[in-house]
């Protein structure tokens, strides 16, 4: 397990987090030599669809005709 001082972590946070992500190794952040936090890599998950396009397919249900205008009694603006 790699150790890093909090001051160095603060100065290089984004690069250190990317290194943890790429290497999969845990990082221990220390303050005056004592551990104060631990950075873990994310759990490995299988992505079914990496694209955001179409990721919500099959999750929406239409209740009624979406092209028909609402009756004026349903408009709160007119009250």
NORGIBEL-V273573 format. One record per residue. N is the residue number from 1. RES is the residue in one small letter. SS is DSSP state (H for helix, E for strand, L for the rest). PHI is phi in radians with two decimals (NA if undefined). OMEGA is omega in degrees with one decimal (NA if undefined). Layout:
{{N,RES,SS,PHI,OMEGA} {N,RES,SS,PHI,OMEGA}}
This chain:
{{1,x,L,NA,-179.8} {2,x,E,-1.40,176.8} {3,x,E,-2.04,177.4} {4,x,E,-2.58,177.5} {5,x,E,-1.24,-176.7} {6,x,H,-1.06,179.5} {7,x,H,-1.13,178.4} {8,x,H,-1.24,177.4} {9,x,H,-1.06,-179.7} {10,x,H,-1.08,-177.7} {11,x,H,-1.28,-174.8} {12,x,L,-2.21,-172.1} {13,x,H,-0.90,-175.7} {14,x,H,-1.08,179.5} {15,x,H,-1.16,179.9} {16,x,H,-1.15,178.8} {17,x,H,-1.10,177.3} {18,x,H,-1.13,178.4} {19,x,H,-1.11,176.9} {20,x,H,-1.10,179.5} {21,x,H,-1.10,-177.8} {22,x,H,-1.25,-175.0} {23,x,H,-1.45,-177.5} {24,x,L,1.36,-179.3} {25,x,L,-1.67,178.1} {26,x,L,-1.34,180.0} {27,x,E,-2.14,178.4} {28,x,E,-1.86,179.5} {29,x,E,-1.69,-176.4} {30,x,E,-2.08,174.1} {31,x,E,-2.29,-175.6} {32,x,L,0.98,176.3} {33,x,L,1.48,179.9} {34,x,E,-1.80,179.9} {35,x,E,-1.10,177.0} {36,x,E,-2.18,179.9} {37,x,E,-2.75,178.9} {38,x,E,-2.32,178.3} {39,x,E,-1.87,-179.5} {40,x,L,-1.90,174.3} {41,x,L,-1.23,179.5} {42,x,L,-1.19,177.5} {43,x,L,-1.16,-179.7} {44,x,L,-1.32,177.9} {45,x,L,-2.23,176.8} {46,x,L,-1.63,178.7} {47,x,L,-1.55,178.7} {48,x,L,-1.31,-178.0} {49,x,L,-2.38,-178.5} {50,x,L,-1.29,-179.4} {51,x,L,-1.42,175.8} {52,x,L,-1.36,179.2} {53,x,L,-1.22,178.2} {54,x,L,1.47,-176.1} {55,x,L,-1.22,-179.9} {56,x,L,-1.78,-179.1} {57,x,L,-1.01,178.7} {58,x,L,1.44,-176.6} {59,x,L,-1.80,-176.0} {60,x,L,-1.99,177.0} {61,x,L,-2.13,178.1} {62,x,L,-1.51,178.7} {63,x,L,-1.91,-179.8} {64,x,L,1.77,-177.7} {65,x,L,-1.48,-177.1} {66,x,L,-1.40,179.6} {67,x,L,-1.66,-178.7} {68,x,L,-1.48,-180.0} {69,x,L,-1.18,177.6} {70,x,L,-1.26,173.5} {71,x,L,-1.16,-175.7} {72,x,H,-1.09,178.7} {73,x,H,-1.23,179.3} {74,x,H,-1.58,-177.5} {75,x,L,-1.63,177.6} {76,x,H,-1.26,-178.1} {77,x,H,-1.13,-175.5} {78,x,H,-1.39,-177.2} {79,x,L,-1.56,NA}}
